[in-house]
């Protein structure tokens, strides 16, 4: 099964590499790190530490009151001369109490404690044990959104942690995901969450198909596509989904799925264009082969400028998509230029790194070492990769940060290639 696993570094693939801190910027809504949820832009959720502290304080207050009440009752409502009053008794009871009595030992860990324990297990590759640690935390607050989304994430990895795929973990992941979305429905509108939802549901459908439930699997695949899952080619060849493809309804589902995905991609591109603020960008450099290269060389073309580095995992992961785009759209008028920012002050070493990577990965477009002043033209430069899409008039129409799926990149290119010259000229 070619399941869509989500390693711990998936956040880099979503948000890109930050050159300064090596950590991705936090999302404006939804999970700050996949798939932990720190609240939404408009209505931040209370922190798990705050909830745990409040409950602990309330529990301590109740125990103190119970002790004071029992002492007063034993003396007919009046304290003995040699016994402290109620207030003193309460203080003494709180002081004398052992740090960890039976009640304390039975209390589930807080969300933060559970996350720390689970992270330690995950770093050792013990994903199922990590899931168990998170589930302990969930006992204290079954609707904790952070824990529910992290459980959906950790169970995805736990499913493939052993020699054989544990399909029950994929179904468990979908259950935790649904509970998380029920607890915080607004997260379903977050793009990163939607992508994660599609992945989880796709794997859950595969698990249902393996469990001889093809009808249930098809229904789950429909949900996956609605959520944003787009890899229909994988769906058509996935071995686990053979029973689903045998259903009479599957061809009609595929047709509708393609229409849904086209509409989703179109909406995504239009939103990207609307959200991209115009800015001037130009470059005159020398490519890695020693030839002059400038933005002016690409007049009348749809141009992608990818600002990246060989040191950046999501940058490297996106290269095959750019190669595929050139193969498909070069004759239609697409060009790509890679501008490299390498982590060495030695230009000769940087050049060697890029040339070696370029050759090893059969890159079919030109690259050049970017100057600092070139990159500084990009407003609010957040991380790597940062990819700029120019229309045929040379205007920046889309700026994206982080690695993006091939289908999304292709949709942007297709939109700009299909645009009539008058429309491009009139674009802001």
N, C-alpha and C positions, 0 to 999 in steps of 0.2 A: 504494500500500500504506500503510495506517495502522499502521505499526510502532510498537512501544512503545520509544521512544528513552529513554536515560537521560543527561540532561545532567549537567554537573559539580555543579550545585546540587541534584541529586536527594537528597543527604543531608539537605537542609533539608526536603524533602517528607516524608522518613521521620521525622526527629527533631524538626522544628520549628525556630523561630528562638529563639536565646538572646538575651535583651535585653541582658545584660551584656557578652557577648563576641562576639555575632553569629556564633558557631560552635556547632554542635550538640554535645550531650553524647555521649561515646563509648558505643558499644553494650557491653553486659556480655559478650556473646560474639559471635563472627563479626567482620564488618568494622568497623573504626573509621571508615572513610570508604569509600564505595562504590567498588569492592568490595574495597578493601585489607583484608587480614586480619591482625590483630595477635595472634591467638591466641584461645583460648577461656577461659571463666571458670574451668574446673577444671584445664586443662593448657595453659598458654601455650606457644606454639611459639617456638623459638629465633629471635632476630632475624637478618635477612639480613646485617646489619653484623657480627654476631658470627661467623657462618659464614665470611664473606669474610675477616675478620681472621685467623681460625684457619688458613684455607687459605693465606693469604699468608705467615703466619709459618712454616708447615710447609715451604712452597716455598723460602723464604729459607734456612732451616736446611739443607735438602738441598743447595742450590747451594754453600753455604759448606763443607759436609763434602766435597763432590766436589772442590773446589779444593784443600783441604788434603791429601786422599788422593792426588791426582795429583802434587803436589809431593814428598810423602814417597816415593812409588814411584820417582820419577826419580832419587833419590839413594840407592837401595838401602835405604830405610827409615830413614835418618838424615839430618837436615838438615845442610847445609854450614855451616862456621864463620861465613861472612858472610851466611847465610840465616836468617831467624827460625824458631823452632820451630813445631809444628803450630798451637798456639793463636794465636801471633802471625800466622802465615800466614792463618789463617781470618779474623782481624780485618782484616788488610790487604786480603784478597780482597773482603770485604764493603764496605770503604771505597772501594776502587778501582772497584768495579762501577758501571757507568753507571746512572742512575735509570731509564732505559727501554731495556732491551736487547730483543732480538728476542722472547724468551719473554714479557716483560712486555707488549709490543705485541700479542701474539696472545691474551693473556688476556681473557676477556669481562668486561664491567663488572659491578660488584656490583649487587645488587638495588636498593640505594639510589641508586646512580649512574644505573641504567637508569630508575628512577622519576622522578628529577629531570629527566633528558633528555626523557622522554616527556611529563611535565607541561608543560614549556616548549613542546613541539610542539603539545600539545592546546590550550594557551592561545591559540595562533595559528590554531587550527582545522585544523591539519595532523594529522588523526587517524590516517591510514595511516602516516605517518612516526613518529607516537607509538607505534603498534603495533610497528613495526620496532625501535624503541629498547628496548621491553620484551622483545622476542624475543631481542635480544642478551644481555640479562641472564639470560634463561632458559637460555641455553647453559651458564652456569656452575652452575646448579642446576635441573634440569628439574622438580623436585618442589616448588619454592618456592611455597607457597600464596598469598603476597602477590602475586607476579607472575602466577600463573595466574588469580586472580580479577580482577586489574586488566586482564589481557589479555582476559578475557571481557567486561569493561565497555567497554574502549577499542574493541574490534572491533565492538561494537554501534553505537557512534557512527561508526566508520569506514565502516560499511555505507551510511550515508546522507550521507556527507561530500561526495560528488560530485553531479553532475546526475542521474545514474541510480543506483538502488539496487544496491549490490554484494552480491548475495545470498550469495556465497561467504564473505563476512565473517560473516554470521549463522551459517553452519554451522561456521566456524572458532571463533566465540564459544562455541557449544555444546560443541565439543571441548575447549576450554580449561576450560570450566566443569566438565565431567565429570572432567577430570584433577585439578582443584582439589578436587572432592568426594571423589575417590578418595584423594588425599593426606591429606585431613582430613575423614573421613566425618561426624564429629559436627556439622559446620557445617550439615548438611542440616536439623537441628532448629531452627535459628535462624530466627525469623519473617521478619526482613529478608532473609536469604539465600534463604528459600523464595520470597518475592515476586520476587526477582531471578531465581531459577531459572525460575520460571514465565514471566517475560518473555523470557528468552533462548530457552527451548524453543519458545515460541509463534512467535518470529521464525524460528527454525531450521525449524519445520514449514512456514512460508510459503515459505522458500527451497527446501525439498524439493519442495513442490507445484509451484513454478515450474519446477523441474528435472524435471518429469514423473515424480515419485515419490510419487503420492498415498497409496499404502499406507504408505510410510515416514513420510509427513507425518502421517497419522492416528495412527500409533504414537507419534510425538513429541508430538502434541496430547494424547494420553492421559497422557503423562508430565508435560506442562505442567499439566494439571488436577490431577493427583495432588500436584504440587509446590505448588499454590496459585493457579494462574491461574484467574480467575473471570469474565472478560468474555466470556460465551458469545454475547451479542448482537453483539459485534464479530466473533466467529468465524463467525457465521451470515451476515454481509454482506461479509466480507473478500474482495476480488476475487481475490487470490492463491490463495485456498483453494477456488475453484470446483471443481477436479477432485476435491478431497477430499469436498466436499458431494455430489458425484455418486456416490460409493461407496454401495453398498447398506447397508453397516454404519454409515454416518454417523448416521442417525436414532436407532439404538439407543445409539450413543456419546453423543449429546446427552442422551438421557434419563438415562443413568447418570451423566453429568457433572453434571447438575443435582442429582441425589441426593447425589453426592459433595460438591458445593459447599455444599449446605444443611447437610450433616453437619459439614463443616469450619467453616462460619460459626457453627453452634450451639456447637461445641466452643470456638471462639475467644471467643465471648461469655461462655460459662460460665467460662472461664479468666480473662477480664478481671474479671468480677464477683467471682470468688474472690480475685483478687489486689488488688482495690481495698480499702484500709483505710477504714473509715467516718470521716467528719469532719463537723463542723457548718459549714454555709455558708448565708449569708443576705445579702440586699441590699435596700436602699431607695434608689432613685436617681431621676433625672429623665431620661426618654428624649430622643432627639435632636429630638423634636417638642415638647418642653416639658411632657410629661405625666408624672405620677408613675408609677413602675413598681417593683414589689417581688416577691420570690419568693412572698409570700403571695397574689398575684393568680392564681396558677396551681395552687391546691389541686385535687387530684383529677385533675391532668393529668400526663402524662409530659413532663418538661421537659428541654430541652437548653440549657445555658448555655455559650456559646462565648466564651472569653477570647482576644481577638485584636487585631490592629492592621492598619490599611490599609498600613503600611510593610512588612509581613511577607509574602514570596512564597507560602509554603505556606498561610498564612491566607487570602489572596485566592483561591488555587487551590481551596480547599475550599468557598467560598461557594456555587457552583452546586449542590453536593450538598445543602447545608442548604435551599436554595430548593426543590429537588426533593422533599425529605423533607416539607416543609410542604405542598406541593401534594398529595402522596399520602396523608399521615396526619393532617392537621389535623382532619378530621371524626371520626377515630377517637380523638382526644384528645391529639395531640402539639402542643406549643408550643416555640418556640425564642426565646432572648434572646441578643443579642450584646453582650458587655461589652468596650468598646474601651479599649485602653491605647495612646495615641498618643505619638509621640516629639516632643512639644512641650509646653512649660509654659504656653503660651497656650491657655486653654480655648476661646476663641472660634475660634481657628485649628483646633484639634482638632475642634471641633464641625462646622466647615465641611468639613473633610476627610472626616469620616464621612458627613455628609449627602450630599455629592456622590457618594461611592462607593456609598452606599445607593441613590441614585436611578439612577445609571448602570448598576448591576447588578441592578436590579429586585428588590431584596431584599424578601421578603414576610413579614418578621418584624421585631420591634422591636430597636433598639440603644440603648445608653446609654454615656456615658463612665464608666469604672470608677474608683472611688476607690482609692487605695493600700491603705487598710485592708480594702477588699473583696477585693482580690487576695491580700493577706497571709493571708486565711483558708485559702487552698489550701496544704496541707502539701507541702514539697519541690517548690515551683514551679520547673520546669525550663526552660520556654521557651514559645514561642507557635507555633501555637495550643495552648491547654490546654482540653479540652472535658469538661464534666461532664454526666453523664446521671442524672436524678432519676426515681425511680419515682412512682407516684401518691400515695404517702404523704409525699413530699417528701424521701426519703432519697437520698443520693448512692450510686449503685450501680456506676457506672463512671467512671473518670477516665483519659483518654488524652491523650498529648502528641504533637504533630505532626499533619500531615494524614493522613487515612486514606481508603481507597477508599469509594465510595458503598455498595457491597455490605456492607461491614463496618458502616458507620453504620446502614444500614437494618436489618441483623440485630439490632443492639443495641436499636433502637427497637421492632422487631417483638417481641422477647423481652419487653420491659417492658410493651408494650401487651397482650400475650397473658397476662401474669401475672395470676392471680386476686387479688382484694383481700386474701384471707387470706394468700396467699403473700407479697405485698408487705409486709404488716404484720409478718409473721414474719421478714422479711429482716433481717440484722444491720445 
